[in-house]
């Protein structure tokens, strides 16, 4: 059985990530709008609100490691990409060109 640790704002067990709880006051019209938007997207109210605010988060700046190319002598960014795209993502991006 999963052990749970409870405090005023958190519920944690061995199967879930830490999720804080935020409460706010809303008019009846705003509540209805939020619930309708979540239902339209077939998701929970919490998931809908997280998605809205996730889009507002500032993007992480790219790391820059300037190096000179050994043959051309031109400067380039030698930092590794943040993640390597999967083959499925590459196929999807190139499907119109192949």
C-alpha positions as CSV (number, residue, x, y, z in Angstrom):
1,X,0.0,0.0,0.0
2,X,1.3,3.5,-0.9
3,X,2.4,5.7,2.0
4,X,0.9,9.2,1.9
5,X,2.3,12.3,3.4
6,X,-0.3,15.1,3.8
7,X,0.2,18.7,4.7
8,X,-1.9,21.8,4.1
9,X,-1.1,22.1,0.3
10,X,0.4,18.7,-0.8
11,X,-0.5,15.1,-1.3
12,X,2.4,12.8,-2.2
13,X,2.6,9.1,-2.6
14,X,5.0,6.8,-4.3
15,X,3.1,6.8,-7.6
16,X,2.5,10.5,-8.2
17,X,4.6,13.7,-8.5
18,X,4.2,16.4,-6.0
19,X,1.2,18.6,-6.9
20,X,0.5,21.8,-5.0
21,X,-3.1,23.0,-4.6
22,X,-4.0,26.6,-5.6
23,X,-7.5,27.9,-4.9
24,X,-9.0,31.2,-6.3
25,X,-12.4,32.9,-6.3
26,X,-14.3,33.1,-9.5
27,X,-17.7,34.5,-10.6
28,X,-20.4,32.0,-11.6
29,X,-19.9,33.0,-15.3
30,X,-16.1,32.5,-15.1
31,X,-16.5,29.1,-13.4
32,X,-19.0,28.0,-16.1
33,X,-16.6,29.2,-18.8
34,X,-13.7,27.3,-17.3
35,X,-15.7,24.1,-16.9
36,X,-17.1,24.4,-20.4
37,X,-13.6,24.9,-21.9
38,X,-12.3,21.8,-20.0
39,X,-15.3,19.7,-21.1
40,X,-14.8,20.8,-24.7
41,X,-11.2,19.6,-24.5
42,X,-12.3,16.4,-22.7
43,X,-10.1,17.0,-19.8
44,X,-10.4,17.9,-16.1
45,X,-10.6,21.5,-14.9
46,X,-7.2,21.1,-13.3
47,X,-5.6,19.8,-16.4
48,X,-7.1,22.6,-18.5
49,X,-5.9,25.3,-16.2
50,X,-2.4,23.8,-16.0
51,X,-2.3,23.7,-19.8
52,X,-3.3,27.4,-20.1
53,X,-0.6,28.5,-17.7
54,X,2.0,26.1,-19.1
55,X,1.7,28.0,-22.4
56,X,2.4,31.2,-20.6
57,X,5.6,30.0,-19.0
58,X,8.8,31.6,-20.4
59,X,10.7,29.3,-22.6
60,X,14.1,28.2,-21.5
61,X,17.0,30.0,-23.2
62,X,19.2,28.0,-25.4
63,X,22.6,27.2,-24.2
64,X,25.3,28.7,-26.4
65,X,28.8,27.2,-26.7
66,X,30.6,29.1,-29.4
67,X,33.3,27.1,-31.3
68,X,35.1,27.5,-34.6
69,X,34.6,24.9,-37.2
70,X,38.0,23.1,-37.8
71,X,37.7,23.3,-41.6
72,X,35.8,26.5,-42.5
73,X,36.8,28.5,-39.4
74,X,33.3,29.8,-39.0
75,X,31.7,30.1,-35.5
76,X,28.9,27.7,-34.6
77,X,26.9,26.8,-31.5
78,X,28.5,23.5,-30.2
79,X,25.9,23.1,-27.5
80,X,23.9,19.8,-27.7
81,X,20.3,20.2,-28.6
82,X,17.9,20.1,-25.7
83,X,16.5,16.8,-26.8
84,X,16.9,14.5,-29.9
85,X,13.7,14.2,-32.0
86,X,12.3,10.7,-32.4
87,X,12.1,9.0,-35.7
88,X,8.3,9.3,-35.7
89,X,8.6,13.1,-35.2
90,X,11.1,13.3,-38.1
91,X,8.8,11.2,-40.3
92,X,5.8,13.5,-39.4
93,X,7.8,16.6,-40.2
94,X,9.1,15.3,-43.5
95,X,6.0,13.5,-44.8
96,X,5.0,16.3,-47.2
97,X,8.5,16.3,-48.8
98,X,9.1,12.6,-49.2
